[in-house]
Amino acid sequence: MYEDSLSAGQVPQPDTVPSPAAPLDAEQLRRITSLHSGFTYQHLYAVGCLLRLQEAGARMLRVERDEDVEVSFPTRHLYLQVKTRQGNLTWGDVKGSVEQFKNIRTEHAAGRRPGTPKLIVVTNTTPGPDLLTRMKQADWPTDVSLLWPGRPHEEETWLPPTALDLDGVFAWCTEQAKRVPFGSLDGKTLVWKLAARIQYACTGAHSQAFAVNELPEVYEQFVKELQSFPQPPGVYRPHGDEPELTGENLVRLVTGFSGAGKTTWAARAAARCPLPVTYFDVAQMPPAAVPGALAREIAARHLSGPAAVSLPRGVGVDVLRAVHSHLADGITIAVVVDNVHQLPPDDVRLLIHALPTAHVTLLGQPRPEQIPLAAHLGITAESLPGWEIDTVAAAFAAEGCTLDYPTAQRVLELTAGLPLFVLSSAVLTRDVYARDGAAFCEAVQAQTHLTPTPQEYILAQIFEHLSAQARTVTGLLSIAEVPLSSPELQQLAAAAGLVRPAAVARAARELAGLGLMQTFADGRITLHDALQPLAMQAAEGLSEEATGHVAQTLSSLLEGHRGLLRLARWMRLLAGTGQIDTLLELTGQEGFYEGGYPRELRTVIADVAEETSRDTVSRLEAHNALATWAYENDDWDTWARHVHAMEALTETGGGQIGPRERVLLATRQFTLYGHTGEVEALDTAFRAALAELPTASSHERALRYAYAHGLYHAGAYQDAGKAAVELADAYCRHLGLEVDHLVGNTAALQEACERSETPDDFKRLADCFALFVKCCRQLDADYGPMAFPAMKLYLFTGAWRSAIDLGQDVVESMMRVDETQAALDLIDRQLMPVARDYNLPELFVGLRSQRAVVLACTGDIAAARAEINSLAQYAVTPDQANDIYHQTGIIEALASRPSAPSP
């Protein structure tokens, strides 16, 4: 049926793809705005105006009054309307402001407002032809003007120049901030603090006004606030989805191990906080002295005159209450209390109750007593999310250790992304492992490294104080590696000899109270990632007999689960518990090679292939698995070696070799013939193998696909594509599918796949569509909608790697019909989550380089450049390097397109 439609020049229409609920996912929004801390173009432009107020001779700047920004001079009053657009600015964009300005003009003319008014529209883009024409007409108001990139204001030359995006405005503001005469205040930090104050003022705070004569005092306050924090590192790398210093609740409790970056984060967040900030470290202080000392610190920063000298004497909480009473009428402050784990919970509660209107952020290491403290305060303890994979790669690159994407993922898992742990790992990799990140990971995971890491030292101090039962539970969770339910943990504990459920539950609570265990929303529990290397030592403390019982019990618990984590752990247990036949059976399934299963399985399979005492069929299956892995790695020499080994086993296998094994060998031979260009041998072998099989059988369809696949590798793309389409028709007849099942609403298709006794046939149908698409790629021909059903079928059958491959073709199809937003949604909400959830980190470079191009096509050039540039810090293959180079060229070509003719 597909051959007919294609030959007639018709293709089924793809599904209607709904527009995404949001243009970008949360991670992308964070990535784009992290540099600017969520501030808008308007906020940053207002900062630029503030930095030039004194030079311009202005008196005051206001925000969010009649216009976005207003600037008062002795004889004139400017109204700035800030407009950002991806396309040209139109008359419709400014019409409302121009008409509203008539009323403002009247107010000034009547003397109800001082000075001569001007309306200035500030924009990041070029006015469109219609607006430019209107501006040139005689009736255009003389007191209304526009300011856009490359076009400064003729009269108000002091105004900051506009830029195309936030990067440009931020860069200009930073250069201006460097001129402010406060040498210890970094330019970027000053811009952040001013932007935060502007943002806060937009909510109605501080009368929404900034007087010129008050700015030096504001700058001095910034200096005092930030100097009280410990010296931050020269290069600050933000956490993923990094929170602000203050949140919705007045009190927040942020916990984390030493090295999690809590204090550094607070110092950085203070630079973005619109409130006056006081930092106070309680480390090594007697608890009774803390309230008075904190009171003096706050008073020194925020009180003066009679309020400062009228404070009661003493060191207790009464002094802190008195300070707060003086502040409560007019000043809202933020207070950061560090090392709060060193204070008794009752003392912490006293501090909080003495500062009822202040925003208080408590920093400390996790302790069991913090659980009831948080409950009493009506909050939930938080932890910083840690660094993301790009940041890990950047930290290693800074030490001269370039990681590929999969290795960066391994480092992230070993360190939980905690800054100190990552940085020390990078230094260790540089100094001890010859800058080889993979070697470092192997040594740490195998516990063969000789140089201790700060991560081990910090966590070992906590580990030493655990009860014997908690150590045993730590070892069990380490062996499990995957999150467990409470009943599952109880079963493992019983296998290890810990038979009292109450003792197991008490040990789990002990681990949770120390932050060593993570609990998921469904109640499952697992060890904190950072503890996993150290927890292996606890597992070694179990007897050999107990370890064997635990492994067998865990294998039984995990058997039958389809989730990647559990399935991958079960596979490794199969090898470790001698269940090799079950493992070989898994390698024969269609979807086995589609997920990121443990690489160490290959060693086990290789041993089976060479074990002459094993039966012939098992060895044949092992060589087939090894050949498949070689094919994925484009290792044709290894592929050929294993295929020849399969031939030898088939010749000597006698009665052990049946039709299935002969077809399996033939399919591998066809691919080898194709790769070596032996088309005649391919044809002969195909006809000979086909003659021995009944028509319309599963074996016959498998041979036909292998033949088409061989033609593809021989470069006969036209013939291979035709054979693939013909076979797709055969599969559709076999499965009872029509065109509407594949390109319309696919709910019925998914249901049919899930009900089928042979779901692999649906995956094989997807293979046919995919092969056709690949042939079209080689021929530079349009493959129509064929990638859509292939991707969907791969997703329905769990063929994750192939689903991503064809999904990228679907993205290209969407781009050809200008469905750029839908294409971005597909990458963000399906393809990248699949790669992440099914452990396919090697696919992320290609996905993200394509994503960068899609972003550029949506008009977001800054985000596109940020995405593609982030890949530069990874070690990449030659193909990935070429892809990045090609996609970068596309992005820059899109960026260079003029948005509109210049006036």
MARMI-299307 format. One line per field, with one value per residue (C-alpha): x, y, z. Coordinates in steps of 0.02 Angstrom, whole numbers, plus 50000, padded with zeros to 5 digits. Example, Ala and Ser with C-alpha at 12.3 -4.5 7.8 and 13.67 -1.06 7.14 Angstrom:
! MARMI-299307
c1 <- (50615:50684)
c2 <- (49775:49947)
c3 <- (50390:50357)
END
This chain:
! MARMI-299307
c1 <- (50000:50145:50229:50072:50055:50238:50242:50091:50184:50068:50115:50003:49995:50082:49984:49936:50061:49990:50085:50182:50114:50275:50407:50551:50568:50622:50803:50816:50737:50864:51007:50958:50922:51055:51177:51046:50961:50788:50796:50708:50770:50671:50756:50929:50894:50834:50999:51091:50994:51033:51218:51212:51092:51224:51319:51156:51112:50950:50867:50768:50720:50553:50490:50319:50223:50144:50281:50411:50546:50532:50679:50656:50768:50757:50668:50609:50530:50567:50445:50532:50428:50535:50479:50566:50517:50589:50525:50510:50426:50258:50140:50023:50161:50178:50006:49940:50090:50083:49897:49916:50054:49926:49850:50021:50064:49904:49949:50117:50043:49918:50059:50002:50166:50333:50450:50435:50380:50456:50405:50549:50513:50664:50671:50790:50739:50718:50553:50453:50418:50246:50311:50460:50343:50234:50386:50436:50266:50238:50105:50217:50233:50398:50407:50392:50547:50619:50785:50846:51010:51130:51017:51056:50943:50989:50953:50962:51136:51162:51036:51110:51121:51000:51055:50978:50966:50997:51180:51213:51124:51207:51380:51355:51291:51439:51563:51472:51467:51657:51666:51575:51706:51689:51840:51791:51622:51633:51546:51435:51389:51336:51227:51145:51109:51039:50933:50865:50822:50738:50640:50587:50538:50428:50319:50287:50429:50530:50399:50464:50594:50784:50856:51027:51095:51053:51149:51322:51244:51161:51327:51413:51277:51306:51491:51461:51335:51444:51608:51534:51521:51673:51776:51691:51792:51861:51745:51571:51475:51289:51189:51055:50890:50979:50856:50855:50909:50731:50575:50388:50410:50495:50607:50699:50815:50948:51048:51189:51352:51509:51565:51389:51421:51291:51389:51455:51278:51214:51349:51306:51119:51145:51215:51046:50936:50836:50832:50974:51068:51158:51270:51304:51408:51371:51514:51607:51497:51416:51228:51186:51294:51216:51059:51154:51294:51169:51075:51233:51275:51102:51101:51271:51210:51034:51012:51084:51053:50938:50879:51056:51099:50934:50955:50948:51109:51144:51173:51006:50861:50782:50915:50872:50687:50726:50826:50684:50557:50658:50668:50490:50413:50511:50644:50626:50790:50862:50971:51083:51129:51268:51317:51149:51174:51290:51145:51015:50845:50764:50892:50859:50673:50709:50806:50666:50531:50633:50637:50457:50460:50638:50677:50791:50892:50967:51118:51181:51231:51090:51050:50905:50846:50813:50661:50557:50630:50567:50398:50385:50427:50302:50432:50520:50709:50785:50949:51044:51024:51209:51298:51229:51325:51385:51456:51544:51623:51676:51757:51858:51903:51971:52095:52144:52037:51914:51772:51658:51473:51456:51607:51540:51379:51478:51569:51402:51333:51488:51492:51306:51364:51420:51546:51689:51674:51677:51823:51929:51890:51950:52113:52139:52107:52236:52370:52349:52257:52347:52191:52093:51919:51863:52012:51970:51788:51842:51961:51834:51695:51810:51880:52057:52111:52254:52232:52086:51964:51889:51721:51775:51851:51695:51572:51682:51666:51477:51489:51593:51450:51317:51243:51284:51110:51121:51288:51209:51063:51187:51276:51110:51058:51232:51212:51036:51092:50910:50773:50681:50512:50504:50448:50589:50717:50647:50669:50850:50882:50809:50924:51071:51016:50934:50764:50681:50577:50578:50769:50777:50652:50747:50910:50827:50765:50941:51010:50872:50903:51086:51045:51123:50963:50842:50656:50548:50367:50307:50398:50547:50716:50896:51066:51124:51229:51381:51383:51382:51572:51595:51444:51527:51641:51490:51433:51604:51573:51437:51488:51507:51354:51249:51306:51252:51081:51059:51106:50984:50845:50878:50877:50706:50640:50699:50649:50505:50529:50545:50615:50792:50874:50800:50820:51003:51039:50951:51057:51217:51148:51113:51297:51351:51234:51272:51109:51198:51064:50935:51056:51086:50899:50883:51017:50908:50765:50738:50748:50899:51021:50907:50944:51102:51130:51288:51444:51519:51394:51501:51644:51527:51457:51633:51682:51531:51578:51752:51698:51715:51625:51463:51334:51349:51188:51238:51406:51321:51203:51352:51446:51287:51273:51456:51435:51285:51383:51526:51402:51340:51520:51556:51690:51676:51831:51760:51590:51669:51767:51610:51510:51646:51643:51456:51486:51610:51492:51349:51456:51507:51346:51256:51083:51095:51077:50896:50806:50813:51002:51027:50918:51012:51178:51111:51052:51225:51309:51198:51257:51439:51417:51340:51480:51613:51516:51487:51314:51317:51360:51223:51093:51148:51146:50975:50895:50972:50913:50741:50713:50724:50587:50397:50327:50244:50336:50427:50592:50555:50517:50678:50778:50695:50738:50918:50931:50868:50988:51131:51084:51090:51267:51316:51260:51109:50995:50859:50839:50855:50720:50602:50630:50600:50433:50376:50419:50327:50172:50194:50209:50055:49955:50022:49974:49810:49861:49800:49877:49760:49828:50002:49981:49820:49776:49895:49805:49732:49904:49980:49840:49864:50051:50025:49897:50002:50083:50225:50261:50431:50340:50287:50468:50518:50389:50471:50639:50569:50509:50675:50776:50672:50707:50894:50893:50805:50936:51074:50982:50941:50758:50603:50549:50379:50299:50384:50487:50328:50261:50437:50469:50300:50321:50494:50426:50283:50402:50539:50667:50735:50895:50804:50661:50784:50867:50701:50637:50775:50712:50538:50612:50685:50514:50434:50566:50531:50351:50398:50332:50483:50396:50326:50499:50573:50436:50473:50658:50627:50481:50513:50684:50795:50695:50708:50897:50910:50791:50866:51049:51098:51216:51313:51162:51151:51281:51185:51018:51080:51167:51004:50909:51022:50974:50790:50810:50892:50747:50627:50725:50815:50992:51065:50993:51051:51230:51229:51172:51297:51441:51409:51458:51632:51694:51663:51778:51686:51706:51755:51574:51509:51639:51583:51402:51436:51535:51393:51257:51358:51368:51179:51152:51270:51190:51020:51092:51162:50996:50937:50772:50719:50793:50879:50792)
c2 <- (50000:50119:50077:50126:50293:50334:50288:50401:50544:50547:50529:50513:50672:50671:50687:50858:50899:51012:51166:51143:51216:51316:51359:51285:51160:51213:51163:51267:51419:51403:51386:51542:51651:51587:51723:51857:51779:51790:51978:52045:52162:52300:52272:52275:52428:52518:52469:52548:52708:52705:52689:52846:52952:53059:53086:53137:53263:53175:53182:53021:52859:52772:52605:52535:52699:52770:52688:52552:52677:52863:52982:53154:53302:53481:53538:53378:53209:53055:52910:52753:52610:52452:52334:52171:52073:51931:52010:52190:52318:52367:52514:52398:52369:52554:52624:52606:52695:52838:52864:52854:52983:53111:53111:53125:53271:53358:53336:53420:53559:53596:53610:53462:53377:53468:53476:53445:53266:53148:52971:52860:52684:52574:52414:52272:52261:52366:52455:52378:52468:52529:52604:52684:52764:52835:52906:53003:53082:53265:53225:53111:53188:53278:53223:53037:52944:52769:52696:52533:52440:52546:52698:52805:52947:53112:53219:53103:53039:52980:52841:52665:52592:52452:52275:52128:52021:52011:51965:52131:52236:52142:52163:52351:52371:52273:52388:52541:52466:52449:52640:52653:52706:52553:52447:52295:52284:52177:52250:52099:52090:52273:52244:52093:52190:52340:52228:52141:52310:52365:52202:52225:52406:52350:52263:52431:52430:52587:52698:52625:52765:52787:52959:53002:53068:52901:52790:52804:52747:52601:52549:52557:52446:52319:52315:52285:52147:52048:52071:51982:51819:51704:51740:51652:51557:51653:51561:51526:51383:51381:51231:51162:51256:51360:51437:51618:51664:51696:51600:51604:51561:51681:51539:51410:51272:51221:51066:50972:50884:50986:51024:51043:51228:51300:51451:51492:51480:51597:51725:51718:51725:51874:51968:51945:51974:52137:52143:52202:52043:52001:51847:51768:51612:51524:51399:51373:51501:51460:51447:51573:51706:51688:51798:51947:51932:51920:52070:52176:52122:52170:52334:52384:52364:52432:52546:52718:52866:52846:52674:52606:52680:52638:52450:52354:52287:52101:51956:51864:51851:52011:52113:52028:52063:52246:52261:52183:52302:52450:52373:52310:52478:52516:52388:52208:52115:51946:51851:51702:51594:51473:51308:51302:51116:51169:51251:51156:51158:51257:51396:51402:51420:51566:51655:51632:51690:51845:51896:51867:51981:51944:51821:51695:51565:51429:51334:51174:50993:50864:50806:50700:50839:50952:50847:50900:51076:51094:51025:51152:51294:51231:51209:51068:51054:51086:51036:51116:51015:51005:51038:50978:50879:51030:51107:50944:50940:51123:51092:50947:51045:51184:51057:50998:50840:50833:50709:50631:50639:50462:50488:50656:50566:50437:50575:50658:50496:50463:50637:50681:50844:50916:51054:51005:50822:50863:50984:50864:50725:50835:50874:50690:50643:50771:50723:50535:50468:50561:50667:50510:50532:50356:50281:50383:50322:50141:50151:50233:50113:49964:50040:50016:50199:50233:50421:50462:50594:50734:50653:50494:50590:50696:50553:50433:50548:50529:50344:50309:50363:50250:50107:49929:49906:50068:50011:49846:49934:50048:49894:49818:49977:49983:49805:49844:50003:50036:50117:49989:49987:49958:49776:49744:49815:49705:49551:49595:49627:49457:49375:49461:49400:49562:49487:49617:49737:49871:49871:49889:50033:50119:50104:50178:50326:50351:50361:50480:50595:50612:50647:50483:50415:50484:50450:50459:50515:50334:50286:50197:50231:50232:50291:50468:50457:50532:50393:50249:50226:50225:50113:49975:49950:49914:49783:49700:49678:49549:49366:49274:49169:49321:49410:49261:49255:49443:49429:49285:49377:49537:49442:49371:49543:49624:49486:49537:49725:49824:49987:50014:50031:49871:49775:49825:49779:49612:49574:49599:49489:49353:49352:49357:49217:49099:49124:49139:49049:49178:49317:49241:49226:49413:49453:49369:49491:49633:49773:49711:49826:49979:50034:50081:49916:49881:49869:49739:49613:49607:49528:49393:49360:49355:49222:49117:49132:49061:48927:48766:48663:48758:48700:48762:48863:48962:49003:49052:49169:49244:49278:49354:49473:49522:49550:49663:49769:49780:49839:49978:50035:50029:49899:49797:49692:49629:49604:49495:49394:49351:49311:49191:49112:49088:49004:48883:48839:48810:48692:48587:48603:48458:48428:48573:48696:48724:48841:48987:48976:48961:49113:49210:49169:49214:49385:49423:49360:49473:49627:49572:49542:49714:49800:49717:49759:49577:49607:49449:49342:49432:49391:49209:49184:49267:49158:49000:49038:49092:48931:48830:48928:48933:49096:49224:49155:49254:49180:49231:49411:49416:49361:49490:49629:49569:49566:49746:49794:49713:49810:49970:49934:49892:50067:50005:50130:50131:49942:49936:50069:49979:49813:49897:49970:49804:49716:49852:49810:49626:49664:49775:49634:49511:49628:49685:49869:50006:50175:50263:50158:50225:50409:50458:50436:50301:50249:50098:50053:50060:49952:49824:49820:49794:49655:49565:49399:49447:49632:49612:49610:49790:49834:49747:49849:50004:49939:49935:50114:50166:50082:50172:50338:50300:50260:50424:50515:50440:50484:50659:50617:50664:50523:50601:50551:50381:50433:50465:50287:50219:50330:50288:50101:50108:50200:50075:49927:49998:50018:50175:50203:50184:50294:50436:50409:50416:50551:50663:50629:50678:50841:50872:50838:50964:51093:51076:51130:51268:51174:51234:51246:51070:51009:51087:51010:50838:50852:50922:50814:50648:50621:50694:50616:50446:50465:50514:50382:50239:50280:50335:50480:50453:50517:50684:50775:50743:50785:50946:51006:50978:51064:51216:51232:51218:51355:51465:51434:51494:51657:51627:51645:51676:51512:51420:51483:51440:51264:51229:51313:51205:51053:51124:51068:50883:50759:50711:50587:50647:50625:50725:50861:50873:50881:51022:51117:51096:51146:51297:51356:51343:51442:51582:51589:51611:51742:51843:51859:52040:52059:52209:52341:52484:52652)
c3 <- (50000:50036:49871:49777:49865:49842:49659:49633:49712:49862:50043:50196:50297:50466:50627:50685:50821:50957:51006:51167:51327:51346:51215:51316:51456:51629:51599:51441:51524:51664:51541:51445:51596:51717:51666:51694:51846:51768:51741:51588:51454:51538:51706:51631:51524:51680:51763:51618:51644:51832:51797:51689:51791:51874:51711:51625:51761:51805:51975:51988:51900:51925:51861:51818:51833:51676:51575:51603:51651:51690:51712:51790:51747:51810:51650:51562:51600:51495:51477:51414:51344:51323:51184:51140:50985:50881:50720:50667:50779:50706:50726:50822:50951:50995:50953:51131:51207:51081:51112:51301:51291:51231:51405:51486:51372:51428:51612:51583:51479:51618:51745:51846:51805:51794:51646:51460:51423:51296:51248:51193:51133:51168:51065:51026:50844:50688:50655:50514:50350:50404:50566:50479:50353:50491:50582:50426:50403:50451:50580:50682:50857:50881:51064:51019:50959:50941:50996:50918:50892:50791:50803:50958:51014:50932:51085:51236:51195:51374:51354:51350:51175:51140:51096:51007:51164:51350:51323:51238:51369:51512:51434:51412:51590:51658:51571:51639:51814:51813:51814:51981:52112:52225:52179:52282:52196:52039:51887:51858:52041:52041:51888:51973:52133:52039:51928:52083:52160:51998:51991:52172:52142:51997:52128:52213:52340:52386:52301:52138:52136:52138:52180:52109:52274:52360:52240:52323:52488:52398:52321:52490:52565:52428:52469:52655:52621:52504:52598:52750:52653:52637:52483:52336:52205:52058:51939:52003:51921:51960:52016:51903:51928:52058:52182:52238:52414:52473:52428:52457:52642:52759:52820:52718:52775:52649:52697:52615:52650:52673:52496:52427:52394:52514:52572:52398:52330:52466:52427:52243:52276:52392:52242:52158:52310:52308:52500:52613:52663:52825:52831:53000:53035:53201:53186:53351:53441:53609:53575:53711:53626:53453:53471:53539:53412:53270:53339:53340:53162:53097:53195:53128:52950:52958:53110:53144:53258:53409:53355:53365:53536:53621:53608:53774:53844:53850:53734:53737:53618:53689:53600:53435:53462:53495:53335:53238:53314:53250:53076:53061:53019:52862:52814:52760:52771:52724:52848:52807:52958:52913:53000:53087:53121:53263:53356:53458:53369:53512:53491:53304:53338:53456:53319:53193:53314:53358:53173:53119:52964:52905:52766:52851:52757:52866:52798:52876:52859:52870:53046:53114:53230:53080:53031:53184:53171:52992:53044:53186:53068:52939:52803:52711:52713:52541:52462:52320:52160:52121:51959:51794:51666:51567:51725:51770:51597:51613:51783:51714:51557:51668:51737:51563:51572:51428:51455:51328:51366:51440:51554:51612:51656:51758:51855:51888:51960:52066:52142:52140:52059:52227:52185:52301:52253:52067:52082:52185:52062:51919:52010:52050:51869:51814:51940:51958:51806:51666:51632:51588:51662:51615:51707:51862:51858:51836:51984:52100:52053:52076:52237:52171:52183:52303:52330:52446:52389:52496:52458:52549:52694:52723:52709:52809:52959:52950:52913:53069:53182:53103:53204:53151:53079:52979:52906:52855:52772:52684:52616:52558:52467:52389:52323:52260:52167:52121:52226:52334:52417:52605:52586:52461:52582:52720:52609:52571:52755:52800:52672:52758:52929:52990:53025:53138:53030:53164:53167:52978:52979:53120:53022:52868:52970:53038:52861:52807:52954:52904:52723:52667:52591:52463:52466:52310:52301:52287:52447:52367:52444:52383:52440:52406:52247:52331:52461:52337:52320:52510:52539:52440:52591:52699:52574:52587:52773:52738:52743:52579:52618:52661:52503:52398:52481:52453:52269:52240:52331:52234:52070:52112:52160:51998:51877:51765:51783:51621:51690:51630:51801:51868:51707:51690:51871:51847:51694:51792:51931:51802:51758:51940:51995:51851:51756:51589:51487:51538:51492:51320:51294:51326:51196:51064:51092:50968:51096:51193:51103:51109:51288:51379:51464:51566:51460:51577:51507:51350:51447:51511:51337:51263:51391:51339:51155:51188:51313:51213:51346:51314:51187:51008:51007:51163:51085:50922:51017:51107:50945:50872:51021:51005:50819:50850:50972:50846:50713:50828:50850:50661:50698:50538:50569:50734:50651:50516:50645:50742:50584:50529:50701:50682:50513:50590:50732:50609:50505:50656:50755:50673:50743:50866:50722:50670:50549:50671:50689:50500:50467:50603:50520:50347:50406:50473:50314:50206:50300:50281:50094:50077:50171:50063:49904:49855:49782:49676:49828:49924:49789:49778:49966:49981:49846:49918:50095:50036:49940:50101:50192:50179:50109:50223:50375:50508:50449:50269:50321:50424:50271:50160:50282:50298:50109:50095:50234:50139:49982:50085:50142:49963:49910:49810:49896:49764:49769:49958:49981:49863:49952:50120:50063:49990:50153:50253:50150:50193:50378:50373:50292:50421:50564:50488:50482:50366:50326:50449:50591:50560:50521:50609:50791:50848:51007:50917:50850:51023:51092:50953:50988:51174:51144:51015:51055:50937:50974:50892:50724:50754:50788:50626:50532:50605:50543:50365:50375:50453:50315:50184:50271:50275:50089:50053:50156:50050:49889:49953:49922:50020:50134:50167:50331:50343:50495:50596:50604:50626:50777:50854:50830:50906:51057:51076:51069:51180:51041:51120:51022:50856:50917:50945:50776:50682:50797:50733:50557:50615:50679:50506:50429:50546:50506:50320:50349:50473:50626:50725:50892:50876:50827:50984:51088:51016:51061:51234:51288:51203:51127:51263:51406:51318:51300:51484:51553:51453:51482:51307:51345:51184:51087:51178:51074:50913:50995:51070:50912:50818:50957:50939:50757:50799:50929:50798:50680:50814:50816:50981:50919:51093:51159:51002:51024:51209:51170:51031:51125:51279:51175:51143:51315:51279:51195:51036:50895:50721:50663:50811:50778:50597:50651:50775:50643:50517:50639:50699:50519:50501:50661:50609:50437:50519:50636:50493:50404:50409:50500:50398:50285:50373:50366)
END
